[in-house]
């Protein structure tokens, strides 16, 4: 297998993280880039949380499921792993989760991440970081 891709699908924009040459983060990007044939794909799939006072529209999960399906169909990946948010990040708040992602990455991977994040609007960078977290999970590099 030449590469592994992690995906955080979004209602409007999906973000991807790629590892090549084993399990080393090599790139983070938005939805416009295509996949290489023969990759494996780990993708976060929507999950309903039963809580009172929910801020988001639960129907957004349907849009996310459709996006995830389109990504899977377009990927031509040879191996697929579908995970729920709780599987890869537990109940960590976004800030704590993203800090742990950075702790797991090597110095050279942090350079790649910081370089690629500059191309992503600040308001969407949390989605790109989630894609990195999904990728790390798919590679067996668990958050501490």
Backbone as numpy.savetxt, mean C-alpha at the origin, in Angstrom:
# Nx Ny Nz CAx CAy CAz Cx Cy Cz
10.71 -14.71 -9.09 9.86 -13.54 -9.09 10.76 -12.31 -9.09
10.49 -11.36 -9.99 11.37 -10.21 -10.14 10.99 -9.04 -9.24
9.73 -8.94 -8.87 9.33 -7.80 -8.04 8.11 -8.15 -7.21
7.87 -7.31 -6.20 6.67 -7.43 -5.37 6.09 -6.04 -5.24
4.77 -5.93 -5.33 4.09 -4.63 -5.28 3.11 -4.63 -4.12
3.09 -3.54 -3.37 2.08 -3.30 -2.35 1.15 -2.21 -2.84
-0.14 -2.33 -2.56 -1.11 -1.36 -3.07 -2.06 -0.93 -1.96
-2.26 0.37 -1.86 -3.31 0.94 -1.03 -4.31 1.59 -1.98
-5.40 0.87 -2.35 -6.34 1.43 -3.31 -7.12 2.58 -2.69
-7.38 3.58 -3.50 -8.15 4.73 -3.04 -9.35 4.96 -3.94
-10.31 5.70 -3.44 -11.51 5.98 -4.21 -11.16 6.77 -5.47
-10.21 7.69 -5.37 -9.83 8.52 -6.51 -8.42 8.24 -7.01
-7.51 7.92 -6.11 -6.11 7.66 -6.48 -5.63 6.46 -5.68
-4.95 5.54 -6.33 -4.33 4.41 -5.63 -2.82 4.62 -5.61
-2.19 4.12 -4.55 -0.74 4.24 -4.43 -0.11 2.87 -4.35
1.08 2.78 -4.89 1.81 1.52 -5.01 3.22 1.69 -4.50
3.77 0.61 -3.95 5.18 0.57 -3.55 5.74 -0.72 -4.14
6.97 -0.65 -4.64 7.58 -1.80 -5.30 8.91 -2.15 -4.65
9.14 -3.44 -4.53 10.44 -3.96 -4.09 10.98 -4.81 -5.24
12.23 -4.60 -5.58 12.88 -5.41 -6.60 14.17 -5.96 -6.02
14.67 -7.00 -6.63 15.92 -7.59 -6.15 15.80 -8.15 -4.75
14.73 -8.85 -4.48 14.52 -9.41 -3.14 13.44 -8.66 -2.43
13.78 -8.00 -1.34 12.76 -7.31 -0.54 13.15 -5.87 -0.24
13.86 -5.22 -1.16 14.34 -3.86 -0.96 13.41 -2.86 -1.66
12.86 -1.90 -0.90 11.98 -0.88 -1.48 12.72 -0.15 -2.59
12.09 -0.09 -3.78 12.75 0.55 -4.90 11.96 1.72 -5.49
10.64 1.79 -5.22 9.87 2.88 -5.82 8.50 2.98 -5.16
7.97 4.22 -5.11 6.61 4.50 -4.63 5.98 5.43 -5.65
4.72 5.14 -6.09 4.10 5.96 -7.12 2.60 5.92 -7.04
1.99 6.83 -7.81 0.54 6.90 -7.93 0.03 5.93 -8.98
-1.27 5.95 -9.21 -1.97 4.92 -9.99 -1.63 4.87 -11.47
-0.93 5.82 -12.01 -0.76 5.85 -13.46 0.29 4.89 -13.99
1.13 4.34 -13.14 2.20 3.45 -13.61 1.68 2.03 -13.79
2.18 1.33 -14.81 1.76 -0.04 -15.09 2.64 -1.04 -14.37
2.17 -2.26 -14.29 2.88 -3.35 -13.62 3.74 -4.11 -14.60
4.73 -4.80 -14.06 5.51 -5.74 -14.84 4.86 -7.11 -14.71
4.82 -7.87 -15.80 4.26 -9.22 -15.72 5.16 -10.08 -14.86
4.56 -10.95 -14.07 5.32 -11.85 -13.22 5.53 -11.33 -11.82
5.02 -10.15 -11.50 5.14 -9.61 -10.15 4.15 -10.31 -9.23
4.40 -10.21 -7.95 3.39 -10.59 -6.97 2.77 -9.31 -6.45
1.53 -9.37 -6.03 0.80 -8.20 -5.58 0.19 -8.48 -4.22
0.43 -7.58 -3.24 -0.26 -7.60 -1.96 -1.12 -6.34 -1.94
-2.42 -6.50 -1.76 -3.33 -5.37 -1.85 -4.23 -5.31 -0.61
-4.41 -4.10 -0.09 -5.31 -3.91 1.04 -6.73 -3.90 0.50
-7.60 -4.67 1.12 -9.01 -4.69 0.71 -9.84 -4.04 1.81
-10.97 -3.45 1.45 -11.78 -2.73 2.42 -12.31 -3.61 3.54
-12.52 -2.99 4.66 -13.09 -3.67 5.82 -14.07 -2.73 6.50
-15.22 -3.23 6.87 -16.23 -2.44 7.57 -15.93 -2.50 9.06
-15.83 -1.34 9.69 -15.66 -1.26 11.13 -16.98 -0.80 11.72
-17.52 -1.53 12.63 -18.81 -1.20 13.24 -18.58 -0.25 14.42
-18.63 1.05 14.11 -18.43 2.05 15.15 -19.50 3.13 15.03
-19.83 3.73 16.16 -20.76 4.85 16.19 -20.03 6.11 15.79
-20.73 7.06 15.22 -20.16 8.34 14.89 -19.13 8.28 13.77
-19.30 7.36 12.86 -18.37 7.19 11.74 -18.33 8.48 10.91
-17.12 8.96 10.60 -16.95 10.19 9.85 -17.12 9.99 8.34
-16.71 8.84 7.83 -16.74 8.63 6.39 -18.02 7.93 5.95
-18.30 8.03 4.68 -19.47 7.38 4.10 -19.17 5.91 3.90
-19.95 5.00 4.51 -19.68 3.56 4.35 -19.77 3.10 2.90
-20.49 3.84 2.05 -20.56 3.48 0.64 -19.23 3.67 -0.08
-18.31 4.45 0.50 -16.98 4.59 -0.08 -16.27 3.25 -0.16
-16.61 2.32 0.76 -16.00 0.99 0.73 -16.34 0.24 -0.55
-17.51 0.48 -1.09 -17.88 -0.16 -2.36 -16.97 0.37 -3.46
-16.74 1.68 -3.49 -15.84 2.26 -4.49 -14.43 1.69 -4.34
-13.97 1.53 -3.09 -12.64 0.97 -2.86 -12.56 -0.48 -3.33
-13.62 -1.24 -3.09 -13.64 -2.64 -3.54 -13.58 -2.72 -5.06
-14.30 -1.83 -5.73 -14.26 -1.80 -7.19 -12.85 -1.44 -7.67
-12.23 -0.45 -7.04 -10.87 -0.07 -7.41 -9.91 -1.22 -7.20
-10.01 -1.89 -6.05 -9.13 -3.04 -5.78 -9.31 -4.10 -6.85
-10.55 -4.38 -7.25 -10.81 -5.36 -8.29 -10.19 -4.96 -9.61
-10.29 -3.69 -9.95 -9.69 -3.21 -11.21 -8.17 -3.32 -11.18
-7.57 -3.02 -10.03 -6.11 -3.14 -9.90 -5.70 -4.60 -10.06
-6.42 -5.49 -9.39 -6.10 -6.92 -9.48 -6.21 -7.39 -10.93
-7.29 -7.01 -11.59 -7.50 -7.44 -12.97 -6.42 -6.90 -13.90
-6.00 -5.66 -13.70 -5.01 -5.04 -14.58 -3.58 -5.47 -14.27
-3.35 -6.07 -13.12 -1.98 -6.30 -12.66 -1.25 -7.41 -13.40
-1.95 -8.43 -13.84 -1.32 -9.59 -14.48 -0.25 -10.20 -13.57
-0.40 -10.03 -12.27 0.57 -10.57 -11.33 0.35 -12.07 -11.15
1.44 -12.76 -10.92 1.36 -14.22 -10.82 0.95 -14.70 -9.43
1.05 -13.85 -8.44 0.70 -14.21 -7.07 -0.07 -13.05 -6.46
-1.19 -13.34 -5.81 -2.03 -12.32 -5.21 -2.25 -12.63 -3.74
-2.06 -11.64 -2.90 -2.34 -11.75 -1.47 -3.24 -10.58 -1.11
-4.46 -10.86 -0.63 -5.37 -9.80 -0.22 -5.38 -9.74 1.31
-5.16 -8.55 1.85 -5.09 -8.38 3.30 -6.02 -7.26 3.73
-6.46 -7.35 4.95 -7.29 -6.30 5.53 -6.39 -5.37 6.35
-6.81 -4.12 6.53 -5.97 -3.17 7.28 -5.52 -3.70 8.63
-6.43 -4.36 9.35 -6.10 -4.87 10.69 -4.96 -5.89 10.64
-4.84 -6.64 9.52 -3.80 -7.65 9.41 -2.41 -7.05 9.36
-2.24 -5.95 8.65 -0.89 -5.42 8.49 -0.55 -4.29 9.46
-1.55 -3.59 9.98 -1.22 -2.48 10.88 -1.95 -2.51 12.20
-2.79 -3.51 12.41 -3.52 -3.56 13.66 -4.42 -2.34 13.81
-4.47 -1.80 15.00 -5.29 -0.63 15.28 -4.44 0.62 15.50
-3.22 0.60 14.98 -2.33 1.76 15.14 -2.90 3.01 14.48
-2.80 4.14 15.14 -3.15 5.40 14.48 -2.18 5.64 13.32
-2.63 6.38 12.31 -1.81 6.62 11.11 -0.40 7.10 11.45
-0.28 8.10 12.32 1.05 8.65 12.63 1.98 7.59 13.21
1.48 6.79 14.14 2.30 5.74 14.75 2.66 4.67 13.72
1.70 4.32 12.88 1.94 3.31 11.84 3.01 3.80 10.87
2.91 5.03 10.44 3.88 5.57 9.48 5.27 5.71 10.11
5.32 6.02 11.39 6.62 6.07 12.08 7.25 4.67 12.10
6.44 3.64 12.34 6.98 2.28 12.36 7.42 1.83 10.97
6.71 2.24 9.95 7.13 1.92 8.58 8.53 2.48 8.35
8.74 3.72 8.75 10.05 4.36 8.55 11.14 3.63 9.35
10.78 3.11 10.54 11.76 2.38 11.36 12.21 1.09 10.70
11.32 0.45 9.94 11.62 -0.84 9.30 12.52 -0.65 8.07
12.43 0.50 7.42 13.18 0.74 6.19 14.65 1.02 6.47
15.50 0.58 5.55 16.93 0.88 5.63 17.16 2.34 5.22
18.37 2.83 5.42 18.70 4.21 5.06 18.50 4.45 3.57
18.91 3.49 2.74 18.75 3.68 1.29 17.28 3.63 0.89
16.48 2.80 1.58 15.05 2.76 1.29 14.36 4.05 1.73
14.81 4.62 2.84 14.27 5.92 3.27 14.58 7.00 2.25
15.75 6.94 1.65 16.10 7.89 0.58 15.14 7.76 -0.59
14.86 6.50 -1.00 13.91 6.25 -2.09 12.54 6.80 -1.72
12.07 6.47 -0.52 10.76 6.91 -0.07 10.66 8.43 -0.06
11.62 9.08 0.57 11.57 10.55 0.68 11.65 11.21 -0.70
12.45 10.64 -1.60 12.55 11.17 -2.97 11.20 11.05 -3.68
10.58 9.87 -3.61 9.32 9.64 -4.32 8.16 10.39 -3.69
8.18 10.57 -2.37 7.09 11.31 -1.72 7.04 12.77 -2.16
8.17 13.32 -2.59 8.19 14.71 -3.06 7.28 14.91 -4.27
7.05 13.84 -5.04 6.21 13.91 -6.24 4.73 13.74 -5.92
4.40 13.44 -4.66 3.03 13.16 -4.26 2.51 14.32 -3.41
1.31 14.83 -3.69 0.77 15.92 -2.86 0.76 15.55 -1.38
1.07 16.52 -0.53 1.13 16.26 0.91 -0.15 15.64 1.44
-1.28 16.05 0.90 -2.57 15.54 1.40 -2.79 14.06 1.06
-1.98 13.50 0.16 -2.13 12.10 -0.25 -0.95 11.22 0.16
0.04 11.79 0.80 1.24 11.02 1.17 0.92 9.89 2.14
-0.10 10.05 2.97 -0.45 8.97 3.90 -0.86 7.71 3.14
-1.47 7.87 1.96 -1.84 6.71 1.15 -0.60 6.01 0.59
0.38 6.79 0.16 1.63 6.20 -0.35 2.35 5.46 0.77
2.36 6.02 1.97 2.99 5.35 3.11 2.25 4.06 3.45
0.93 4.06 3.33 0.17 2.82 3.54 0.56 1.77 2.51
0.78 2.18 1.26 1.21 1.23 0.22 2.55 0.60 0.60
3.45 1.40 1.17 4.73 0.86 1.63 4.50 -0.14 2.76
3.61 0.19 3.69 3.29 -0.74 4.79 2.71 -2.05 4.28
1.82 -1.98 3.29 1.23 -3.18 2.69 2.33 -3.99 2.01
3.23 -3.32 1.30 4.35 -4.00 0.65 5.22 -4.71 1.67
5.58 -4.02 2.74 6.42 -4.63 3.78 5.75 -5.87 4.36
4.45 -5.79 4.60 3.71 -6.96 5.11 3.80 -8.11 4.11
3.56 -7.81 2.84 3.62 -8.84 1.82 4.98 -9.49 1.68
6.02 -8.73 2.03 7.40 -9.25 1.98 7.80 -9.96 3.26
6.91 -9.97 4.26 7.24 -10.60 5.53 8.05 -9.70 6.44
8.14 -8.43 6.12 8.87 -7.45 6.94 7.84 -6.72 7.80
7.52 -7.32 8.92 6.44 -6.80 9.78 6.87 -5.52 10.51
5.86 -4.69 10.79 6.11 -3.49 11.58 6.40 -3.90 13.01
7.27 -3.16 13.66 7.66 -3.48 15.05 6.62 -3.05 16.03
